[in-house]
Amino acid sequence: MNSPNNPSKEYVENYDKIIRRIFPCYDEILSLIAKKTPKKTDKALIYGCGTGNEILALDKKNIQVIHGVDSSNLMLEEASKKTNH
């Protein structure tokens, strides 16, 4: 069954395309997240990290520790592959 807590593998693999179709300004949102994160931030928690796009955005800020949390193990696996975290 495909649900937010238990998405299908196909959904997870296509999530980045889907989210950008729903939110055409998604990349701008990611840039804004990085821009508005205080410079002296050394730790971050991304709740609902999905495939790790927010983690990648914050990686550019040289934050020492970034943790991603998601209710879906498949999303966490994808985020881990994408971000090396």
C-alpha positions as MATLAB code, in Angstrom:
seq = 'MNSPNNPSKEYVENYDKIIRRIFPCYDEILSLIAKKTPKKTDKALIYGCGTGNEILALDKKNIQVIHGVDSSNLMLEEASKKTNH';
ca = [
       0.000    0.000    0.000;
       1.280    3.465   -0.915;
       0.884    6.001    1.893;
       3.015    8.842    3.285;
       4.366    6.510    5.968;
       4.809    3.614    3.570;
       5.499    4.943    0.060;
       6.218    2.546   -2.766;
       9.744    2.151   -4.085;
       8.588    3.705   -7.377;
       7.217    6.761   -5.535;
      10.479    7.228   -3.628;
      12.528    6.921   -6.832;
      10.348    9.602   -8.497;
       9.848   11.833   -5.451;
      12.203   14.595   -6.590;
      10.357   14.909   -9.919;
       6.973   14.808   -8.201;
       7.829   17.463   -5.594;
       9.175   19.802   -8.278;
       6.005   19.346  -10.323;
       3.837   20.171   -7.299;
       6.083   23.053   -6.177;
       7.731   24.620   -9.263;
       9.711   26.912   -6.954;
      11.054   23.980   -4.871;
      14.704   24.702   -5.693;
      14.189   28.316   -4.641;
      12.740   27.061   -1.359;
      15.838   24.903   -0.801;
      18.076   27.894   -1.505;
      16.067   29.998    0.923;
      16.429   27.336    3.634;
      20.214   27.465    3.227;
      20.275   31.262    3.008;
      18.168   31.778    6.150;
      20.110   29.246    8.233;
      22.324   31.221   10.650;
      26.031   31.174    9.763;
      27.091   29.893   13.177;
      24.852   26.817   12.967;
      26.872   23.657   13.586;
      24.013   21.138   13.963;
      20.726   20.674   12.148;
      17.764   18.317   12.329;
      15.608   17.905    9.249;
      12.260   16.456   10.260;
      10.533   14.837    7.294;
      13.740   14.782    5.262;
      12.299   12.741    2.396;
      15.040   12.013   -0.124;
      17.488   14.424    1.499;
      17.159   17.592   -0.574;
      17.141   19.854    2.482;
      20.183   18.025    3.824;
      22.022   18.722    0.564;
      21.012   22.381    0.748;
      22.435   22.660    4.271;
      25.564   20.717    3.350;
      26.613   23.783    1.371;
      26.668   25.733    4.656;
      29.398   23.456    6.062;
      27.221   22.422    8.990;
      29.143   19.839   11.011;
      26.238   17.531   11.947;
      23.018   17.123    9.986;
      20.445   14.514   10.994;
      17.504   13.586    8.806;
      14.373   11.995   10.232;
      11.541   10.513    8.193;
       8.717    8.076    8.867;
       9.613    6.085    5.749;
      12.610    3.775    5.762;
      12.703    3.880    1.950;
      12.946    7.689    2.025;
      15.738    7.484    4.610;
      17.615    4.968    2.458;
      17.323    7.280   -0.559;
      18.440   10.291    1.505;
      21.403    8.318    2.803;
      22.466    7.345   -0.735;
      22.083   10.875   -2.025;
      23.799   12.685    0.855;
      26.383   10.236    2.175;
      25.049   10.875    5.689;
];
